[in-house]
Amino acid sequence: MGYSFVVFADGCANLPQEMLEGIKLIPDEYLMEDVPQVYLGDVDHFDGKSFYDQLRSGKVAKTSLLNTHLFETHFRPELEQGNDIIYVSMSSGISGTYNAAKIAADELMEEFPGRFIHIVDSHGCGFGNGLLAVKAAALAKDGVDVKEAAAIVDDAVPHTCQYFTVDDLNFLKRTGRVSGVAASIGTVLNIKPILYGDSTGHIVTCGKVRGRSQAISALVKKFKEKVMDTPDQHICISHGDCLEDARTLEKMVKEIVPNVPITIAMHEPFSGSHVGPGMLGLFFYGKER
């Protein structure tokens, strides 16, 4: 039996090959020292060490939103084949990509009045939208109607938890997430923020601790507070070239839920340029954020 609709995500979904079944990826583009780079979304083949080493050396990566034309180019061939579409977007709170996709969807549904396109505002990034794309693909594989599936995925958005910490506050300073003064003080005092995507899709601070080990423990504490016992629970950890910390986090989480699958992956470059090397994130289905 074929899929009942087509699921799109993009490179920000952070999905390794083992989680990409039934998902089509739209490439992301960014600039590294003003040199254009294309990231196709295959995190298994992303040279994260090289990318994050460049950021450590002071090189600057710049990103831009995925534009309406790009979505039209990828969506139209599916519509011409009679397929409906769900695209899981990164948060509208941190990027204009969601709005660009929505414009493309509205225009294409006028052009193809018999077809349906739904744009999911994940209110997240990285595995925060990747997990929702995986859910959408599972529904499509099970033959669920696209409109019913769209409602199910939208309902899952508030339960897709994402908590993370960063090693260098200056990367967040560049994107306006913290003030320059806060970044300087944090660096001197070894303060590590605990951040998450809130119910509006904006990145906010939910705690501050001193030192890396305390930051990892704080992520685990949030997990214990929020995690739900659900059959499709899949825990994901992404890291900005700090695999040892990711494995420490994995071990601590496994002590709480020993039988739940955990995926570890390098954090993709598109949002990785904003959080920097040493980013460590924990993603899972939980109680509302």
N, C-alpha and C positions, 0 to 999 in steps of 0.2 A: 504493500500500500504506500502511495506517495504522500508527500507532505501536503496539508490542506491549505497552506499559504507559505510565502517566502519570508524568512527572517533576515534582516540586515542589522549589522553592527558596524563599528569601525575599529581602527587600531587601538583606540582608548579602552576598548573592552578588556584588553590585557589577557585574552584567552590563549592558552597553549593548544596545540593541535588536538589533544585528547578531549577537549571540551568544545570543539568547533563543529561538531556534527550538526548539519542542518542550518548552519549560519553562514551567510555571505558577508565578507568584509569590504568596507569602503576604505581606501588608503588615506592616511593622514600625511600632511606635509608640514615641515618645519624648517627653520633656518638655523644652521650652526655657523656662527661667525659670518652671517649673511650668505652662506652657501646653501642652496636649496637641498633638502633631504626628503626622500619619500619613505614613509614607513608603511609597509603593506599590512601590518597587523599580526604577522606571525611571530609571536613573542619567543618561540623556541629558537628562532634564528636571529634574534636581536642581540647584537654585541653590546650588552649593557655595560660591561666593564669598560670598554672603550668610550662609550657615551658618557658615563658618569665620571671617568677619569678626565675627560675634556672639561666637564663642568668644574671638577676639583681644581683644574689648572687655571681656571679663570675665564675659559671660553664661555660665550653667551649663546644660548639657544632661544629662539623666538618662535612662537606658534601663532597661527591664525585659525579662524573658524572654518569649518567645511562649508562651502558656499552652495547656494541653491542650484546652480548649474550642475555641480558634481552629483547632487542627489537625483536630479532629473536624468542625467546620463546613466546612472545605475538602475533607477527605478523603471524607466520607460520600457526597456526590453522585457522585463517581467510582466508588465501590464499588457504588452502586445501579445504575450503568450497566454493571457487570460488569468494571470496569477494575482492574488491579493498580497498585501505587504504589511508587515510590522517592522518598524525600525526602532531600535532602542538607542536613544541619544544620551550623550553625556549631559550633565545637569544644565538647565537653563540659567541656574544661579551663577555659573562660572564661565559660560560660553554662549555665544550667539548661534551656535550650531543647531540647537533645537529649533529656534525660530526660522532658520534657513531651511531646515528639513520640512517644517510645517508649511512654509510658503510653497515649496516644491510639491508637497502632497496635495495641497488645495488646488493648485494649478493643474496637476495631472489628473485629479479626480474629475475636474471639469472636462478635460480632454478625453478621459475614459470613464464615462458616467456609470458604467456597470461594475466598476472596480472599487475596492476599498483599501485605503492606506491609513495606517494608524502610527503616529509618532509618539513613542513613550518618552516622557521626561523622567529619566531615571533618578533625578536629584542626586546623582553620584558620578563617579568617574572610576577608571580602572575596573577592577572586579566589581565595583559598585553598579556599573551598567552591564558588565559581562555576565554576572549571575542572572540578571533579568533576561538577557538574550538567550541564555541556556534554557531558562524556563519557557520562553516563547517557542523555542525550537522543539522542546519536548511536547508541548501542546499541539504544534503543527504535525509532528510525527504521529500523535495519537488521533489525528483527524478532527480535532476541535475546530469549530467554526471560527473564522478570523475575528468576528466581532465579539464573540464570547471570550476568545483568548485575549483580546485586547483589554477587556474588562478585568480578567484574572491577573494579567501582568500589571496593570495600573494599580490594582488592589495590593500587589506585592511590593510596590515601591516603598511605602513607609516601613516595611519590615526588612528591607535590604540594608543591613547595618554596615557601616564602614567607619572604623576608628583607626587613626594612624598617628605616628609621631615623626618628627624630622630631626636630623642631626645638626643642621645649620639653619638658623632662623633667617639668615640673610637672603636665602632664595625666596622665602615667603615675603620678605620685606620688598623685594623687587616687584612683586605682583600686588602689593598693597594689603597683604593679609595681616601683617603686623607693622607697627611703626618702626622707624629707624632706631629710636631710643630703646624700644623694647627689644629689638634684635641685638643691639649692642650690649645691653644689660644681661640678656639671656645668654649670650656667648661668654661673657666674663664669668657669670655665676653658674655656668653649666646647666641652665634651665632648659628643660625639654617640654614643649607643649604637647598635650593630647588633643587632637583635633578630630572633628567628624563632620559629615555632611548632614545638615539639619533638615527639618521638614520642608524648607523652602529651597533646598539645594545649594545653600551657601555653606562655605567652610567656616566653621566657628571653633573656638577653643572651649573644651569642657574640663580642662584641668592643666596643671603645670606641676612638674616634679623636677627633682635635681638628679641628673645622671641618667645614663642609658639604661642601666638595669632596672631602675625605678620606672622608667618609661615603659619598658616591656611588661613589667608587673602591672602597670596601670591599664595597659591594653587587655591583659588577661582578666583583670577585675571587671572591666566593662563587658567583656565577653560573658563572664559568669552572671552578671546582672541582667543581660539582655537576651541571651541565646534561647531559642525555642526548640522544643522537641518536635521535629517535623520530618516526615519520611524523605523529603527531598533536600534535607539539610546538606550543604556542601560548603565547607570552610575553605577560604582562600587566603593566602598570605602573599603579598608582593613586597619587594624590597629594592631599594636603590643601590645595588651592588654591596649588600651586607648579608650574605647568605648565612653566615654563622649566627647572626642575630635572628634571622628568620627561622632557623632550625631550633634555636632556643625557645622562641615563641611557639613553634609547632609542638615541641615537647611538653610545654606547660599547658597548652590547650588540650593535648591528648590525655593528660591526666584528668581532665574534667569530662571529656567525651571520647573515650578510647575507641569507639567503633564508628566514628563519623569520618568520612574521607576528607583529607586535607591536601590541597594543591598549593605548592610553592612556585612562584614565578618571578622573574625579574620584572620590575615595574617599567611599563612602557615609556617611551621617550616623550610623548606628546604632553602629558601632564607631569611626567618626571622632570621636565625642565623647570617646572614651577616649585616642586618640592625638594629637588636636589638629591645628591648622593646621601645615603644613610636613611632615606625614607623607609619606614617600616609600617605596613598596613595590614589590618585584619578585617576580613569581610565575611559575613554570614547572615542567615535569616534569623531575625530576632523580634523582640517586642518593639513596638513603634519607637522610633528614634527619640 
